[in-house]
Structures are given as structure tokens and as C-alpha cells.
Amino acid sequence: LTLLVVELHHVIVNIWVLNALFNSNVLCQSRAALSLLGFCYYHIQDFSSAAECYEQLTLLHPEVEEYKVYFTQALYKAGAYAEATRASFGLDNPNSHTKMVKLQACIKYCEEDYTAAKALLEQLPQDDPDYVYNTACLLYQDGKYQEACKEFQCAKQVLGYAPALSYNIALTHYSMKNYDQALKHIGEIIERGIREHPELSVGMTTEGIDVHSVGNTLVLHQSALIEAFNLKAAVEYQLKNLKAAQEALTDMPPRSEEELDPVTLHNQALLNMDSKPSEGFEKLAFLLQQPSFPPVTFRNLLLLYCKHEYYDLAADVLAENTHLTYKFLSSYMYEFLDALLTCQTAPEEAFMKFEEMNGKLTEQLRKLTKQLQEAQMSRDDEVKKKVLQEYDHMQEKYMVVLMAQAKIYWNREHYQMVEKIFHKSMEFCNEVDTWKLNVAHVLFMQDKYKEAIGFYEPIVKKHYDSVSPAHFLLPILNVSAVVLANLCVSYVMINQNEEAEELMRKIEKEEEQISYDDPDKKVFHLCIVNLVIGTLYCAKGNYRFGIARVIKSLEPYNKKLGTDAWFYAKRCFLPLLENMCKHVTILPDAVVQDCIQFLEHCEEYGKDVPAVIEQPLEESRLHAGKNTVTYEARLLKALFYHVIGWNQ
């Protein structure tokens, strides 16, 4: 029974009707009905049910070789690799030998038995396009991305355009960090998918249009759109374009959550972790319980637990999944996580573990430096490019370990030791902006403002006239608000007030431009700068000027009042109230009235602003009515009334 085109809703109707007939024993042994039902199940990618249908057909009609092939294919697609291997040996017809070898090679590849897969492929004629295609897959798996890319290109010349083939070419470019080339091939897949399959509703969800799930159809699978959008999200994520990465996931054809593939589920969890951390942890933990999941799931879940300081949960996951530790964690990652978890109970021991790791990485960096010098002398650009990539990768690892090591003493407020650790790493990190910023922070915390400016200033001024890749942000606002605030404070502390004012004018100008382009957008850079300066004056005891600066920083309240801004503001008001109770500080009535009015404004505009960002996995949650700026502003106002005796 041959069907050329079957619409999804027709497929589902066929399945309902045929199942009803089978249940009533009307068609229990009908070859045509079983064949149609198996085809329909395969079409909607319910491979287990398809395998059951084809298994019955092989028993009823053992003379039909095609049913044996379809049965083996369905088992392979369902992930039943052992059963698929056994079924493949039943393909005893000489005409099916090539199909059998190809299927067995695919099964061995999925079982990660690459040696056996390669041995099976060598039984195929070398001019067979599938031989070239599958050889490229093995080269990719072996980390030989350049060679794999060439083989995929050769296969494309023979087979013509195929979405899956273009995706594999894009994947090799992604692995080689040739992101422009990867995006070019991804764009081709998406463009053709939209043109040839408008029914898949690409981009509708991003546009806010409510559309039904398109299901996991064979058409969707053959279009490679899901794979392309996931890869696009990965590329944008690597390029630090988080918004574009999130849009790539919402642009893909709509499916319900239970229909999502493991890769999409993983990427959704990772990219939405900042806004929906609880959901992200749930999705990653769910994936870890499945028979198969993306290899990076285990590592990412552990790192995210550590990032959110759920060290006990990370330790539990490691202990419960020792079999995954050896399979999915590199020795570097295991040693890093081990040291990170040790920090919680034995920081000195953890410091030594980090020191040992950095010793190994230092040795590798020096070897790569020597190789780079040799490549420059021999003018071998290809080798130079490869060594540079390896050096950057190794330097990134070194930085991660270095920062974790420094954090041990940062948490103890032992800033001199942190500075000493950074000084030792100058040989490899003095050109890295992240390292410079952290050195600047350490100097700032030790009141070494002039030295801190030397590190902050070049990074900030680099953004003065640069062109931002993100059209929704202007250059100076790409710099962290805390960095700008610390630089302004440093200027003020060494009496370079003109430089501080110039920087603040530039921030204000760019915020005004954003307000003009997008009136509803909240931008907090100038607000945070003013808050930090106000906090500095309050810390020095000049509450009159400091509080005035804090109050001014949150105007207008509908655009500036946020959780972070409120955190800095209340840090100034609480010590002020304490000093007023002790009669250490006395404020004029006009300033007190300004404080009361400020808190009333916060009470008015803070109804929907959380006072505290709660940890995602906390069992006991704050009362929704109490976790608002409005509630805390009322408490502070009541304290003011109590301190100055207005309630009497």
C-alpha cells in the first residue's frame, strides 16, 4: 500500500479509525490495514507503535522483505538498538544486504560503538553517497571537523540539497567556531522550510500569534527546522546575544511541551534560567531521568546548582550518578566541581585543589605560547589559527579556576590576598577584560581608587565610540552599571569631579535616547551610579547630601524603581534610622519630610516590584503581599514616624 502525501489530521483520523476496527477484530489480520496503520504511526514519529505493526506484518507475510526493513527501521528510530540489531539479521535477501549494513552501521553509531560502525561502513562501495555521508559523521565524532566538513560538502554535491545535510555542515562550522558560516547554512534551511512548508507556522509564536501545535510529523523531521533553530540559538548564545537566542527557540514550529525533543527542552531551560529558574531546574532534572538526553545536560545542571549556591543538591546529583560522571564530565570539569564543592566545608583544601589545577593549566598555556611563537616564525597561518583557538580555550579554563580560587578570599573580605592571586596570573590574563575588571574591583574595595581607575577607565572608554551589535542598547550602556558607578566614585574620591560629571552626562544622554525610542523600557545605569555615590556619602556620615542623591536617583519612579535600586536605597535609610535613634545624626525637618515623601512615592509605585528576588528552589516562600517594595516602604515610613515621634 503506497501513499504519497498524507496530511497530519488525516493521519490521526486514520489511526483512530483503524484502531477502532482492530479492537473490534474487524481488521485484526488485514495486511492493507496493518500497513496503513504502521505507516501512519511512523509518519507521526510514534516509532514504537509502528514497530508493533510491522512486527505483525513480518509474522503474517514473512515473504515480503520490505516489512522486515521497515520493522528494523522503526525499532532503530524508537531507540531499541539491541532489538533492531537482531531484526537486521533477518534481512537475508541479497537485495537487502546493503540496507542491512547501513542500518547496522547507524545502530552502532547511536550505541557509540564507532569502531564497529566504521568497520560496517567499509563494506559499502566507496562511491555510495551514504558511505561519504556516514564517513563524515564518524570524522565529526572523532573531532576532525575540517575533514568532516569536506566530506559533507562532497556528499552535498552528489545528493544535492538536503536539510539534514546542510544542518550537519552548519554543525561542523559551529564546532570550528566559524559562526558566520554556520548561520549562513542555518539561514538556508530556515528560508527553504518557510517557503516549502508554510503550514509549520515558523515564527508565529515570536509574533505573538496563537497557533496550534504542528506535532512531531515526518515532514517536520525531514525539514530539519527544529535542529536548525536549536543550532541558531546555540550560535547566538556563544555570541552573547541572549535575546536573539531566545527568539530562535520561539521561532521554531510550535509544539506542546510534551512533544518537545530533549535538545529543545534543554535549550529552553538554559536560555530562560534567569527569568524562570525553577522551570529550568525542573526541565534539566527531568531530562537526567530519561534514557537519553543531551550530553551537556549533566554538566550544566551541576554548574547551575553551584551558580545558585545549591551545593548540597549538586553533591547529591554527583553521588547519585557516578556512572554519568565518568561518561559526561571531563577530568578538568570533575576536578573543578570537586574543588568547588569542597569550598563549602574545607576552603583551605579547596584552595590547594584550585592551585593544583592552575599549575597544570599554566604548563599547557606555556606550551601553547611556545607553539604559537614557532608558528609565527614559520609563517604557517593555518597552524597559528589552530593554536590560537586552543590557547583561547585553555585561557578560558584558567580564568574560571582563577576566579573560583580568588572568590574564597573575596568572601572572607581578605582583599590583599585576592590581589596577590590576581598578580600571579598577570602573565596570561593581563589582556583579558574580565581579569581587568576583577582586579579593579579588588583595588576599589581597598580604597586604591587611582589604581582602580587605571583598570576601569580603558574598558569604559572602549565603549564610548563603539558600535553596539544590539540595536536596543547604546554603547556605554553595554558596560555594567556597577562598573560605571565604581568608576564615578573613584573619580569623586580623588577629586576628579569633572571626569565623573562627564561620564554621568554621557550615561544620561544615552538613557534619554532609549526613553525616546522605547518610552516603556526601564534602564537603571544612571540610577545605580547615583545610588552608589549616595551610599558613599551616607557611609561617610554625610546623610544630608547622600540621601538627597538617593532620592533623586529614583526619579521618575515608574521607570527607575526596581528590585536592585530599592536594595541600594534601603541600605542607606536603615543606618540613617539607626543613627537617628542613637542621636548620632540629626536631620533638618525639610530633609525628613523629603524622606517621608520619597517613601510614599515608593509605596505608590512599588506594588508590583519585588523587594527580594527569591531563590528558585526555596521551600518556604515569602508572603506575596510582603515581598513588595510597597510593603517595605510602609515599614520604613512607620519607623521614621516612630523615631521622630510623629506617632505620639
N, C-alpha and C positions, 0 to 999 in steps of 0.2 A: 504494500500500500504506500504510494508516494504522494506526499503533499508538498506543494511548492511554497505557498505562503499561508501562514495561519496567524490571524490576529490574536492578541492576548486574550481578549474576552471570549473569543470563540474557543480557544484552548481550554479555558477554565470551564465553560459550559460543557464542552466535550467530556472533560474529566468527571464533572458531576453526573452527566447522563450515563456515561459508561460505568462508573462506579455503582450507580443505582441498578443498572442492568446486571452487573456481575453479582451484586448482593442478592438479587432475585433469581440467580442461576440461569438467567435467560441467555447470557453470552459467556458462560464460565470457561468454555474451551474454543471460543471463536478466534481464529488466527488474525483476522482483519481487525477485530475489536481490541485484542491484546496489543497488536502492532500500533494501532492508533493511540491507545492509552499510553504505551511506553514512549511513543514519540512526543505526546503532549507533556508528559512528566519531564522528559529530557528538555523540552523547549522552555519550560518554566524553571529549569535547573533543580528540579526535585530528583536528583540522580539516584537516591536510594530506592524510591518508588519505581523509577524507570528500570533499575536493575532487576527488581522483582518481576516486572512484566516480561522483560527479555529472558530471564531465567526460565519462566514458564514456557516461553516460545521455544527455547533450546531443547526443553524436555519433550514438548509436543511435536516439534519439527526439527529433529537433530540433523536432517539432511540440508537445512538452509544455513550456509556458512555465515551469512550476514548477521543473523541473530546472535551468533557466538561473538562476533566482533562488537556488536552493539552492547551485548551483556558485559564484555570486558571493559569497554569504554565507560559504561555507566558506573561500574564498580570503581574504576580508576578516578573518575570525576567525583565520586562520593567519598574518596579518601580511604577506601577499603583496599589498601595496596596489596596485602597478602592474598586476599581473595581474588583480586584482579590478576595477580601473577599466576595463581593456579588456573584461573579461567583461560588465560592466554595460551597455556599449553594445550588447550583443546582445539586450537586453530591448526588443524593438521592438514588442511588443504594447501597444496603448493602455491596457489594464487594468493593465499592469505599470509604467507610466510613473512613478507616484507612488513605488512601491517603488524604482525605479531612482534617482530623485532623492534619496531618503532614504539609500540605500546610498552613493551618490557623496558626499553631504554627510558621512556618517560616515567615509568613507575619507579625505577631505580634512582632516577634523578630526584624525584619527590621524596624518596626514602633517604636521600643524602648519601647514597652509595655511588659516588661519582666515578669511581674506578670501574665498577660493573657497567654503568651507563655508557662510559667511553668504549668499553670492550664490545658492547652490543652495537654501538653506532658504527664501529669499524667493519661490521658485517654488511653494511649498506654500501651501494655503489657511491663513489665519491662525487659523481655528477648529479646525484639526487639532491634537489633543493633542501629537503628536510635534513639531509646529512650536514649541509653547510649551516643551516639554521640552528640545529641542535649542538653542533660543534661550537658555535658562537656562544650558546648558553653555558656550555661547560667551561669555555675560556673565561667568561664573565665570572662564573662561580669561583674560578681559580684566581681571581683578582687581576687577570690580564685584560684590562678594559680596552686598551688601544687595539689589541688584536681582535677582541670580541667585536668591537665596533666595525672593523674592516670586514669581518665575516658576515655581520648583519647587513652591511651595505651590499655585499656580493649577493646575499640571499634576496635582497630587495630588487636587485637588477634582474634576477631570474624570475621571481614570483610576482613582481610588480608591487603596487601599493597594497599594504595590508595593515590595518590599525595596530594589531598586536606587534607586528614587526617594527613599525615606526616607534611604538612605545619602547621596545627594547633598545632601539638606537638612542632614544632620548635618555633612557636609564643609564646607558654606558657613559653618555656625556655628563650626566648628573654625577656619576661616581668619579669621573675625572675632573669634576668641578668646572666643566665647561657649561656654565648655566645658560648663556645666551643660545648656544646650540640646542641645549635641552629644551628651552622654551620655544624655539623655532619648530621643532618636531611635535611638541605638545600642542602648539597652536594649530598645526596642520590637522592633527587628529580631531581637535575640538571643532574646527571650522567645517571639516567634512561631516562630522557627526551631526552638527546643527543642520547642515544643508540636506543630508540624506535621510535624517531621522528627526523631523520636526516634532513627531509625536512623543519624543523623550523629554520634552519640556526643559531643555537646558537653560539655565539662568533665571527661570521663573521664580524660584524661591528667593533669590537675592533681590529681585524686583518687587518682592512683597506680594506676589500673586499667589493665591491659594490654589494649589493643584493637587490632584490625587497621585498616589504612588504609581510609578510605572512598572513596579515589580522587577524581579530578577530574571528577565527574559533572556533568551538566547541572543536576540538582536542587541540588547544592551551589552551582553558579554562580548559579542563579536565587534561592537563599535569601539571597545577599549576606552570608552569615555570615563568610566569610574577610575580606572588606572591612571589615565592622563590627568584628571583633576587632582587626584591624590599626589601625583608626582609634581604637579604645578604648585600645590600647597607646600610640598617639601622644599622646592626651589625657593619660593618666596620666603619661607621660614629661615632658610640659610642666608638669604639676603637681608634679613631683619625687617622684612615688610609684612608685619603680622596681620595688618588689615587685609592686604591682598591675599595672604594665605587663607584667612578665614573665608573670604569671598570665593576662593577656589572651591572650598568644600560646599558652600551653599549653592554654587553654580551647577554642581553635578545633578544629573537627573534625580528627581525626588523619589525617595523610598521611605517606608516606615522604619522605625528604629529596629524592629525585629528582623527586617530584611537586610540590614546593613552588613557588609563584609567586615572581617576583622581589621583590615588596614584602615578603612574609613572610620570605624569606631575608635581605633587607637588615635588617629589624627584629630578627630573631634575632641577627644579627651585632652590631648596635649595642647591644642590651639585655644581651647576655651577654659584652660585651667585657671587663668586669672579672674575670669568673670563667674565661672561655675566650677569651683574646685571640688565640691562634694560629688557632683556628677562625674567629674573627671576621674576621681579616685575609684568610684563605683565601676566605671567602664573598664579601667585598667585591671582592677581586681577580678572582674567578670571574665575578661579575656584570658587571664592567667589560669583560670579554671577550665578553659576549653582544650580540646585535644590538640588544636593547632592555633597559633597566634603569631603576630609579627615578632621576630627575634628580639627587637629592641624594647618590647613591652616590659620584660622583667627588669631590665636596667633602668628604664625610665620611671617605673613605679618606685623602685628603691630610691632613686635620686630625688624624686618629688616628695617622698616621705621625709627625706633628710632636709630638703629645702624648707618644708613647712614644720620642721623640728619634731616630727613624729618618729623619733629614733627607735622607740620600742617596737613600733609597727614594722619598721624596716628590718630590725633584727629578727622579728618573728618570721617575716617573709623569707629572709635568708635561711633561717634554721629549718623552715618547713619545706623548702625547695632546694635542697642541696644538689639534687640531680640537675636542676636548671643552672645552678651556679657554674658548674664546670662546662656546661654547654653554651651558655649565652653571655658569660662575663669573661672579658679578657683578664689576664693576670694583673694588668695595671688597674682596671676598674675594681677588681676584687680587693686588691691591696688598699686602694683609695677608700672604698666603702668601709673596709675593716678598720682603718685608721680613724675615719670619721665617726664611726660608732664607738670606738674606744675613747674618743674625746669626752664622752658623757660620764665615764667612770674613772678613767685614768688619763688625764690630759698630758702629763709628762711622757707617758708611754706612747701616746698618740703622736706627740711632737717628734719623738725619735723615729717612729714609723714614717712620718712625712719626710723627715730628714733623709732617711734611707732611700725613699722613693726619689727625692730630688737629686740625690747623689747619682742614681742610675740614669736619670733623665739628663743631668748635666753632662755625663760622659757621652751620651748619644748625641747631644747638641754639639759638643766639641768635634765629634767625628764628622757630623754633617757640615759643620763650618769648614773643616779641612777639605771635604769633598767639594764643597761649593767653590773654594779657592782654586782647587785643581781644575774644575770645570771652566772657571773664568780664564785661567791661564791657557787652557787648550781651546778656548772659544767654542765649546760644544754647547750650543743653546738648548738642545733637547735635554741633555743631562742636567744642565743648570736649572731648567724649569722643573724637572722632576725632583731634584734635590731641594729646591726652594719650597716646593709643596710639602715635602717630608719635614723640612725644618719648621715650617709654619705649624704643621700638625703637632710636632713634638714640643714646640714652644707653647702651644695652647695647653697641652697636658701639664707642662711645667708650671704655667701660670695658675692652673686650677689647684695643684698641690700647694704651691706657694701661698695662695690666698687662704686656703684652709688652715695651713700651718700658722700664718700670721693672725688668723682670727682667734686662736687660742689665747694669745696675749692681749689682743684687742678687747676681748670680753672681760679680761681682768683689768682693763684700763692701764696696762703696762706698755705705754706708747713708745718708750725708748727702745724696748726690746723689739717691737714691731718695726720701728725704723731701722734697727740693726739687721733684721731679717731681710728687709727690702734692699738695704745697702749691699748685702751679699749677692743679691740676684741681679745687680746692675749690669753685669756682663752680657746677659741675654735679654733683658727686658727694658733697657733704657729708652727704646724707641716705641714701646707699646703704650697706647693711651690709657688702658685700664691700669697698668702699673703706675703710670704718672699720677693718675687721679688718686689712687690709694696712698701713694707717697704724700701727695698734697694734703689728703685728709689727716694723715698721721701728724704732719707738721702743724697743721691748723689746730689740732687738739692739744698740741704742746705750746700753743701761743707763738709759734715761729711763723708769724704772718708774712714777713718779707720773703722767706724761703718758699712758703706755700704759694705765694703769688707767682713765683718762678715756674711752678708746675701747672697751676690753674690757667694762667694767662694765655700761654700758647694754644692750649686746647680750645679755650673760649674764642680767641681771636681767629682761629682757623674757620670758625663758622660765620664770621662777620659778613664776608662777601661770597660765601659758597652758595651753590645752587642745591636746594633740597630735593631729593628724589621723591619725597612725599609731598604732594601738592597741597595737602591740607595743613602742613606746618611750615613756618618760615624758619630760615637757618638758625638763628640764635636760640630759638625755642626747641631745637633738637637737643640742646645741652640740658642736662638735668637741672631742675630748679635749685636743688641743694648746692650744686657746684657753683651756680651763679650767685647764690646767696652767700656762700663761703668766700667767694672772691670779693664781693662787695664789702663784706665785714672786714676782710683782710685789708682792703684799701682804706676803710674808715680807721682801722686800728693803727695804721702807720701814717695817718693824716694825708692820704691821697684822695681827698674827698671829690675832687674834680673827676677822677677816673671812675669812682663809684657812681657819681651822678650821670656821667656819660653812658655807662653800661645800663643803668636803670632807665634812662631815656630811650635807649635802643630797644630794650625789652618792652617798654610801654608802647612805643610806636608800632612794634610788630603785633602786640596784643590788640591794639586798636584796629589794625588791618584785618586780623582774624575776626574781630567782632563785626566789622563791616561786611566781610564775606559770609560769615555764618553767625547771625545775632544770637542764636541759642547755644552756641558752643561755649563750654567753660574752659578757661585757661588760667592756671594758677601760678605761673612763674613769678610775675611781679609781686603777687600776693605773698608767696613764700619768702621772697627776698626781703620784703618789708617786715614780715613776721620774724624772720631770723634777726634782722637788725634791731627790731623792737625788743626781742628776747635778750639780745646782748646788753642793751641799755638797762633792762629790768634786772639782769644778773649783776650789773654794776651798781644797782641801787637807785638808778635814775628812773623811777617808775613814772614820773610825770611825762617825760618825753617818750619813754618806752611804750607805755600803754596807749598814748596818743597815736604812735606809729602802728601799733597792733590794730587799733580801731579803724584807722584809715585804710589798712591793708585789705580789709574785707568788704570794702565798698566798691561796687554795688553788691549787696548781699545775695541777690538772686543769681549772680554769676561767680562770685568768689567763695561763698560759704560751702565748704566741703569737709569731708572727714579729716583729711590731713591738716587743712587750715585751722579747723576747730581744735585739733590736738595741740598745735603750737600756741594758739590763743589762750586756751585754758591753762597751759603751763605757766603763763605769765600772771594770770589772775589768781591762781591758788597761792603762790608765795606772797603775792601782794596782800591777800586777805590774812595770811598768817602773820605778816609783819604788822599789819594794822591792829590785829588782836593783841600783839605784844607791845603796841605803841612805839614800834621802831620806825614806822613810816606813817606820816600824816599827810593826807591829800586834801587840797582845797575842795570846797563843796562843788565847784564847777566841774572838776575832774571826776568826782564821784558821780555827779549827775550824768556825765558823758558815759561812764562805765555802765550805769543802770540802763541808759538809753540803748547802748550797744547790745547789752544782753537781751533787751526787749526785742530788738531787731532780729537777733539770732533766734529768739523764741518764735518769732513770726515766720521766718524763712527756713527754719531748720526742722520742720515737721517730717520731711521725707529724707533727711540727711542722717545716715547712721553715725552715732557718736564713736563707735568702735567697730572695726572690721573683725568679725569673729572668725576663729579658726574653723576650717570646713568640717572637721570630724569631731568637734566638741559634743559631748553627750548632753551636757546641761547648757541650754541656750539662755541668753539674756531675754528678759521680757521685751516683746516688740515695742511696747509703749515707752519703755525706759531707755532703750538703745537708740535714742534720737538726740540731736543737738538741742531741740526744743526742751526736752526733759532736763538735760544737764544745765542749760541756760537758766531755767527756772530755779534750780538748786543753787546756782551761783548767785542769782539775784536775791534769793532768800538769805543766803549767807551775808551778802552786802548789807541788807536791811538789819540783820541781827547784829553785825559788827558795829554799825554806826548808830544803832539804837533807834532806827525808824519804826520798829515794830512795837515800841513802848508807848 
